[in-house]
């Protein structure tokens, strides 16, 4: 038995990531005593959010207005519905669509003010992720909405971590690390606590693989349990088991955008307590993954956040079709790659493009923004790629740099040898590149990607920092040539425990389970899948904030 069992807690939060910290902060602010459990060591406090780029989906913000971007809640909701494609509204999407509407209204209303009051600030240039089809009524963000937090992921976590630490010092919040929940205690159909195993102490650094050696047991009681344990992205076996047929076959090899402890265990544990899991076949994996040359966790991958100019080839050397260009549509690009049986794809670009258009997702890959250094950020406008990008170019296993296209293709074939992909034909690749290059400089380009580059540069934010001035890939003045091998990178579950608007976990009959709540990715970011099939980006951290806040407030109200 653990010593914490001698204390009485009003609520137990399972998971010390962003959603769990937000829920716990709301609870202690309401005068409740909270126990936060996590199977990982204290070094991993803050969870996946710590590693994130810190992008938040905001609607009609001051940053928008400074950049002369016109946005509204109605426009954002229309974009969301087109992207989500809710088609199970009588069942699995019944609550998800309601959560989505509430979230968009929050993002257009009090979200920014709430965070701003806690000291959160944003980079002044709004990013444009998931451009989608770029046609009227099409899917995707019709305007840029990706607001990068000053301080990136740690900057989002900081105010909630500070509140939790303050409550810990006051004795109203207790952290119990290395406590792995193995079951939810139920009494008369209601959640009444949790039990599990105490794991041996671990000194591993943040998100490194920790041991699962058990050294004890615990059982804690409380009036409410909040499941905020994340999704399944680090568990490739579970990802493959839930991979939908509509996406073809899961790639034989994937890299991980989240640590191995993002294993989905608590989802089944909550289901055994009566909770209903929905939309498990909806997931969000990126197609621009590269192996981390300095990995922290098993199969550690990093996502390239690309501008619109690189040529994207499949493993046979064919350009991806319209509108599957860099930064446009993650889901359809994933489907195209996996249905085609491609073990990897390729970016072909120039030094000029990598300097302006390549960003790497993650707090550690953006030390200037994470460290809140204006001086370092200003260096991004100087010649040369950002330091972390240059490090990947020089050390990354997936990068090839050559002076001529024929040399580049030969090196690409050497790199891909043994992958099962056919050898690329240099003449065919040249045809693909020259077809794109021929339209550069045209007043009315017929090539849709070139037209997209011109369109992107009409937005001041893209022109300033995210889109290279148009040039031919084969222009030697823009070289050297660079090829990047891209892998599918696992990231988020879009489904999860179905919850009502009070964050209560529902059972198979659609009834709330007394005392059991869910937040964050474990709840599909709200209702068991508020994104539907597609994320508009900046909505994962935001979903953790929104559902953690809602769950904490709902539990506090239930406890009276």
C-alpha positions in Angstrom: 0.0 0.0 0.0 1.2 3.5 -0.9 1.5 6.3 1.7 -0.7 8.5 -0.4 -3.6 6.2 0.4 -3.7 7.7 3.9 -4.7 11.0 2.4 -8.2 11.8 1.2 -8.5 13.3 -2.3 -11.6 14.8 -3.8 -10.4 13.9 -7.3 -7.8 11.8 -9.0 -6.3 12.9 -12.3 -4.6 10.1 -14.3 -1.9 11.7 -16.5 0.4 14.7 -15.8 0.4 16.1 -19.3 -1.2 19.3 -20.4 -4.8 18.2 -20.1 -4.2 16.7 -16.7 -2.4 19.8 -15.4 -5.2 22.1 -16.7 -7.9 19.9 -15.0 -6.0 19.7 -11.8 -5.4 23.5 -11.8 -9.1 24.2 -12.2 -9.9 21.8 -9.4 -7.5 23.3 -6.9 -8.7 26.8 -7.9 -12.1 25.6 -6.8 -10.8 24.5 -3.4 -10.6 20.8 -4.1 -7.8 18.3 -3.1 -6.3 16.6 -6.1 -4.0 13.6 -6.6 -2.2 13.5 -10.0 -0.8 10.1 -11.0 1.6 9.3 -13.8 3.5 6.2 -14.7 6.6 8.2 -15.9 9.2 9.9 -13.7 8.9 13.5 -12.6 11.3 14.6 -15.4 8.4 14.0 -17.9 6.0 16.3 -16.2 4.0 18.2 -18.8 3.9 15.2 -21.2 3.9 15.6 -25.0 3.0 19.3 -24.8 6.5 20.1 -23.6 7.9 18.8 -27.0 5.4 20.6 -29.2 5.9 23.7 -31.4 3.2 25.4 -29.3 0.9 26.2 -32.2 -2.7 27.2 -31.2 -5.7 27.6 -33.4 -7.2 31.1 -32.8 -9.9 32.9 -34.7 -10.1 36.6 -35.5 -7.1 37.4 -33.2 -5.2 40.7 -32.8 -2.4 39.0 -34.7 -4.8 38.3 -37.6 -5.9 41.9 -37.7 -2.4 43.3 -37.7 -1.7 41.1 -40.8 -5.0 42.1 -42.4 -6.4 38.6 -42.2 -10.2 38.5 -42.1 -11.6 35.7 -40.0 -14.7 34.9 -38.1 -16.3 32.2 -36.0 -18.7 31.4 -38.8 -15.9 31.1 -41.3 -13.8 28.9 -38.9 -16.8 26.7 -38.2 -17.5 26.2 -41.9 -13.8 25.2 -42.4 -14.0 22.9 -39.5 -17.1 21.1 -40.7 -15.7 20.6 -44.2 -12.4 19.2 -42.8 -14.0 17.0 -40.1 -16.5 15.4 -42.5 -18.7 14.2 -39.6 -20.6 11.2 -40.9 -21.6 9.4 -37.7 -23.7 12.1 -36.2 -26.4 9.8 -34.9 -23.9 7.8 -33.0 -20.1 8.2 -32.6 -20.1 11.8 -33.8 -23.1 12.9 -31.7 -21.1 14.5 -29.0 -18.0 15.1 -31.0 -19.7 17.6 -33.3 -21.1 19.5 -30.3 -17.7 19.7 -28.7 -16.3 20.9 -32.0 -18.8 23.8 -32.3 -18.1 24.8 -28.7 -14.3 24.7 -29.3 -14.5 26.9 -32.4 -16.6 29.4 -30.4 -14.1 29.3 -27.6 -11.2 29.8 -30.1 -13.0 32.8 -31.5 -13.9 34.1 -28.0 -12.3 33.8 -24.6 -9.5 31.4 -25.3 -6.9 34.0 -26.1 -7.9 36.3 -23.3 -7.9 33.4 -20.8 -4.3 32.5 -21.8 -3.1 36.0 -22.2 -4.2 36.7 -18.6 -1.8 34.0 -17.5 1.1 35.5 -19.3 1.0 33.5 -22.5 2.1 35.4 -25.7 2.4 34.6 -29.4 4.8 35.1 -32.2 3.4 37.9 -34.4 3.3 36.1 -37.7 0.4 33.6 -38.0 1.2 30.4 -39.8 -1.0 28.8 -42.5 -1.2 25.0 -41.9 -3.5 22.6 -43.7 -4.3 24.8 -46.7 -6.4 22.0 -48.1 -8.0 22.2 -51.6 -7.7 26.1 -51.6 -11.1 26.4 -53.3 -14.3 28.0 -52.2 -16.2 25.6 -49.9 -13.2 23.1 -49.9 -11.6 21.6 -46.9 -8.7 23.1 -45.0 -8.0 26.5 -43.4 -9.3 29.2 -45.7 -7.1 31.7 -43.8 -4.0 31.2 -41.6 -4.8 30.3 -37.9 -1.7 28.7 -36.5 -0.5 31.0 -33.7 3.0 29.9 -32.4 3.3 30.4 -28.6 6.2 32.5 -27.5 8.1 29.8 -25.6 6.6 27.0 -27.8 5.2 24.0 -26.0 6.9 24.8 -22.6 5.3 28.2 -22.8 1.9 26.7 -23.1 2.5 24.3 -20.2 4.2 26.9 -17.9 1.2 28.7 -16.3 -0.5 25.4 -15.4 2.6 23.9 -14.1 3.2 26.9 -11.9 -0.4 26.7 -10.6 0.1 23.0 -9.9 3.4 23.6 -8.0 1.9 26.3 -6.0 -1.0 24.0 -5.0 1.5 21.3 -4.2 3.3 23.6 -1.8 0.0 24.5 -0.3 -0.9 20.8 0.2 -4.0 20.8 -2.0 -2.3 18.9 -4.9 -0.2 15.8 -4.7 1.9 14.3 -7.5 2.5 10.6 -7.5 5.0 9.7 -10.3 5.9 6.1 -11.2 2.3 5.1 -10.3 0.8 3.1 -13.2 -2.9 2.8 -13.0 -4.1 -0.7 -13.9 -7.8 -0.4 -13.1 -10.5 2.0 -12.1 -12.3 1.2 -8.9 -16.1 1.2 -9.3 -18.8 1.0 -6.6 -22.5 0.8 -7.5 -21.7 1.6 -11.1 -19.7 4.8 -10.2 -16.0 5.5 -10.4 -14.6 5.6 -6.8 -10.9 5.5 -7.3 -8.0 3.7 -9.0 -5.5 0.9 -8.3 -2.3 -0.1 -9.9 1.5 -0.8 -9.5 4.2 1.4 -8.2 7.2 1.3 -10.6 10.8 1.4 -9.6 12.4 4.9 -9.4 13.9 6.0 -12.6 16.4 8.7 -13.4 16.0 8.8 -17.1 15.6 12.1 -18.8 12.4 13.5 -20.1 10.5 11.1 -22.4 13.3 8.5 -22.5 12.1 4.9 -22.2 11.6 4.1 -18.5 11.5 0.7 -16.9 8.3 -1.2 -16.0 9.7 -3.1 -13.0 7.0 -3.1 -10.3 8.1 -2.5 -6.7 4.7 -2.2 -5.0 0.9 -1.7 -5.3 -1.5 1.2 -4.6 -5.2 1.8 -4.3 -6.6 5.3 -3.9 -10.2 6.4 -3.5 -11.8 9.7 -4.6 -15.2 11.1 -5.5 -14.1 11.5 -9.2 -11.5 10.2 -11.6 -10.3 12.2 -14.6 -8.6 10.2 -17.4 -6.1 12.4 -19.1 -3.6 9.8 -20.2 -3.2 10.7 -23.9 -3.5 8.5 -27.0 -1.8 5.6 -28.8 0.9 7.2 -31.1 3.8 5.6 -29.3 2.3 2.1 -29.5 2.8 1.0 -33.1 1.1 -2.3 -32.5 -2.1 -0.5 -31.4 -1.8 2.0 -34.3 -1.6 -0.9 -36.8 -4.5 -2.7 -35.1 -6.7 0.3 -35.5 -5.5 1.4 -38.9 -8.5 1.8 -41.2 -8.9 0.0 -44.5 -9.7 3.3 -46.2 -6.1 4.3 -45.8 -4.7 1.1 -47.3 -2.0 -0.8 -45.4 0.0 0.7 -42.6 3.6 1.3 -43.7 6.0 -1.5 -42.7 8.2 1.1 -41.1 7.1 4.3 -39.3 8.8 6.7 -37.0 7.3 8.1 -33.8 6.4 11.7 -33.1 5.6 10.9 -29.5 7.4 8.9 -26.7 6.9 5.2 -26.2 4.9 5.8 -23.0 2.0 7.2 -25.1 0.7 3.6 -25.2 -3.1 3.8 -25.0 -3.3 1.6 -21.9 -5.8 3.8 -20.0 -8.2 3.7 -22.9 -8.9 0.0 -22.4 -8.8 0.4 -18.6 -11.5 3.0 -18.9 -13.5 0.8 -21.3 -13.3 -2.1 -18.7 -14.9 0.4 -16.2 -17.8 0.8 -18.7 -16.6 3.7 -20.8 -17.4 3.7 -24.5 -14.5 4.0 -27.0 -15.5 5.6 -30.4 -13.9 6.6 -33.6 -10.8 4.5 -33.0 -10.2 4.3 -36.8 -9.6 8.0 -37.0 -6.0 9.0 -36.5 -3.6 11.8 -37.4 -0.2 10.8 -38.7 2.2 13.1 -40.6 3.8 12.3 -43.9 6.9 14.5 -43.6 8.7 12.5 -40.8 12.5 12.2 -40.6 14.6 10.2 -38.3 16.0 12.2 -35.4 19.8 12.2 -35.6 19.8 12.7 -31.8 16.9 10.5 -30.6 15.3 10.8 -27.2 12.8 8.0 -27.4 12.4 4.8 -29.4 12.0 5.4 -33.2 12.1 9.1 -32.5 11.0 11.1 -35.5 10.7 14.8 -36.2 8.2 16.4 -38.6 9.2 18.9 -41.2 6.8 21.9 -41.4 7.4 22.7 -45.0 6.7 25.8 -47.1 5.0 25.3 -50.5 7.9 25.1 -52.9 9.6 21.7 -52.6 8.8 19.1 -55.2 7.1 16.1 -53.6 7.8 12.7 -55.3 6.6 9.3 -54.4 8.9 6.3 -54.1 8.7 5.7 -57.8 9.7 9.2 -58.7 6.2 10.6 -59.7 5.0 13.9 -58.4 2.2 13.7 -55.9 -1.1 14.9 -57.6 -2.9 18.2 -57.0 -3.6 19.4 -54.3 -1.1 17.1 -52.4 1.6 19.7 -52.1 3.7 20.5 -49.0 1.6 21.9 -46.3 -1.8 21.4 -48.0 -3.6 18.2 -46.8 -2.2 15.7 -44.4 -4.9 13.1 -44.5 -5.3 12.8 -48.3 -1.5 12.8 -48.7 -1.3 10.0 -46.2 -4.0 8.0 -48.0 -2.3 8.5 -51.3 1.0 7.3 -50.0 -0.3 4.3 -48.0 -2.8 3.2 -50.7 0.0 3.3 -53.2 2.2 1.0 -51.0 5.0 3.6 -50.9 7.6 2.8 -48.2 8.7 6.5 -48.3 8.4 9.7 -50.3 10.9 12.4 -51.2 11.2 16.2 -51.1 13.5 17.7 -53.8 14.5 21.3 -53.1 17.3 23.8 -53.1 19.4 25.5 -50.5 17.4 28.6 -51.1 14.2 26.8 -50.2 15.6 25.0 -47.1 16.8 28.4 -45.7 13.4 30.0 -46.0 10.8 27.3 -45.9 12.0 24.4 -43.6 10.9 24.5 -40.0 11.1 21.5 -37.7 8.3 20.7 -35.3 9.2 20.7 -31.6 10.3 22.9 -28.8 13.9 21.5 -28.9 14.2 22.2 -32.7 13.3 25.9 -32.2 15.6 27.1 -29.4 15.1 30.8 -30.3 11.3 30.6 -29.9 11.5 28.3 -27.0 14.0 30.4 -25.2 12.1 33.6 -26.0 15.1 35.2 -27.6 14.2 38.1 -29.9 17.9 38.4 -30.9 18.0 34.7 -32.0 14.7 34.9 -33.8 15.9 37.9 -35.9 18.8 35.7 -37.1 16.3 33.7 -39.1 16.3 36.4 -41.8 20.1 36.1 -42.2 21.6 33.8 -45.0 21.7 30.1 -44.1 19.3 27.6 -42.8 18.4 27.8 -39.1 20.9 25.9 -36.9 18.7 22.8 -36.1 17.7 22.5 -39.8 21.3 22.7 -40.9 22.2 20.1 -38.3 19.7 17.7 -39.9 21.0 18.5 -43.4 24.5 17.6 -42.3 23.8 14.7 -39.9 20.3 13.4 -40.7 20.1 9.9 -42.2 17.4 11.0 -44.6 19.2 14.0 -46.2 21.2 14.0 -49.4 23.0 17.0 -50.8 24.5 17.1 -54.3 25.4 19.6 -57.1 23.6 17.9 -60.0 20.3 16.2 -60.3 21.8 13.0 -61.7 24.2 12.8 -58.7 21.3 13.5 -56.4 19.1 10.7 -57.8 22.0 8.3 -57.6 22.5 9.1 -53.9 18.7 8.8 -53.3 18.8 5.3 -54.8 21.7 4.4 -52.5 19.8 5.7 -49.5 16.7 3.8 -50.4 18.4 0.5 -51.3 16.8 -2.3 -49.4 13.5 -0.4 -48.8 11.6 -2.4 -51.4 11.1 0.7 -53.6 12.2 0.6 -57.3 15.3 2.5 -58.3 14.5 6.0 -59.4 15.1 6.9 -63.0 17.1 10.1 -63.2 15.6 11.0 -66.6 12.1 10.6 -65.3 12.9 12.7 -62.2 14.3 15.4 -64.4 11.1 15.5 -66.4 9.1 16.0 -63.2 11.4 18.8 -62.1 11.6 20.6 -65.4 7.8 20.5 -65.8 7.5 22.4 -62.6 10.4 24.7 -63.4 8.9 25.7 -66.8 6.1 27.7 -65.1 8.3 29.7 -62.8 7.9 33.4 -63.7 4.7 32.9 -65.7 2.0 35.5 -65.1 -0.6 32.7 -65.4 1.2 29.4 -64.3 -0.5 26.3 -65.5 1.3 24.2 -62.9 -1.0 24.1 -59.8 1.9 24.1 -57.4 3.5 27.1 -58.9 0.2 28.9 -58.8 0.0 27.9 -55.1 3.4 29.4 -54.4 2.3 32.7 -56.0 -0.9 32.6 -54.0 0.9 31.9 -50.7 3.1 34.9 -51.3 0.1 37.2 -51.4 -0.2 36.6 -47.6 2.3 38.9 -45.9 3.2 36.3 -43.3 4.2 33.7 -45.8 6.0 36.2 -48.0 8.0 37.4 -45.0 9.2 34.2 -43.4 7.7 31.0 -44.9 7.9 31.1 -48.7 11.1 31.4 -50.8 11.0 33.8 -53.8 10.0 31.6 -56.8 12.9 30.1 -58.6 13.7 27.0 -60.7 14.9 24.0 -58.8 17.6 23.4 -61.4 18.9 27.0 -61.2 22.5 26.5 -60.0 22.5 29.8 -58.2 19.9 28.4 -55.8 21.8 25.2 -55.1 23.1 22.9 -54.0 20.2 20.4 -54.6 18.8 18.6 -51.6 16.7 15.5 -51.3 14.9 14.4 -48.1 13.5 10.9 -47.6 10.2 11.2 -45.7 8.5 8.6 -43.5 5.1 8.4 -42.0 5.3 9.7 -38.5 2.8 8.5 -35.9 1.3 11.3 -33.8 -2.4 11.6 -32.6 -5.5 9.5 -32.0 -8.6 11.4 -33.1 -11.0 9.1 -31.4 -11.3 8.1 -27.7 -13.6 8.0 -24.8 -17.0 9.4 -25.6 -17.9 12.3 -23.3 -20.8 14.7 -23.0 -20.4 18.4 -22.7 -19.6 18.1 -19.0 -16.7 15.8 -19.8 -18.5 12.8 -18.2 -17.5 9.5 -19.8 -20.5 7.8 -21.4 -21.3 4.1 -21.4 -22.5 1.9 -24.3 -26.1 3.1 -23.7 -25.0 6.7 -23.9 -25.5 7.4 -20.2 -22.8 9.1 -18.1 -20.8 7.0 -15.7 -21.0 8.7 -12.3 -17.6 10.0 -11.2 -15.7 9.2 -14.4 -14.4 12.0 -16.6 -12.0 12.3 -19.5 -10.0 15.1 -21.1 -7.4 15.7 -23.8 -6.5 13.0 -26.4 -8.0 10.3 -24.3 -11.4 11.9 -25.0 -10.6 12.5 -28.6 -10.0 16.1 -27.6 -13.7 16.2 -26.7 -16.7 14.0 -27.2 -14.6 11.1 -28.5 -13.4 12.9 -31.6 -14.1 16.6 -32.1 -11.8 16.7 -35.2 -13.7 14.2 -37.2 -11.4 12.9 -39.9 -9.1 15.9 -40.1 -7.3 18.4 -37.9 -7.0 22.0 -38.9 -3.8 22.2 -36.8 -3.1 24.1 -33.6 -6.1 22.2 -32.2 -4.4 19.4 -30.3 -2.8 21.6 -27.6 -6.0 23.7 -27.8 -8.1 20.6 -27.3 -6.1 19.6 -24.2 -6.6 23.1 -22.8 -10.3 23.2 -23.6 -11.2 19.7 -22.3 -8.9 19.9 -19.3 -10.6 23.2 -18.3 -14.1 21.8 -18.9 -13.4 18.6 -17.0 -11.8 20.4 -14.0 -14.8 22.8 -13.8 -17.3 20.0 -14.2 -15.8 17.9 -11.5 -15.6 20.8 -9.1 -19.3 21.6 -9.8 -20.2 17.9 -9.2 -18.4 17.9 -5.9 -20.4 20.9 -4.8 
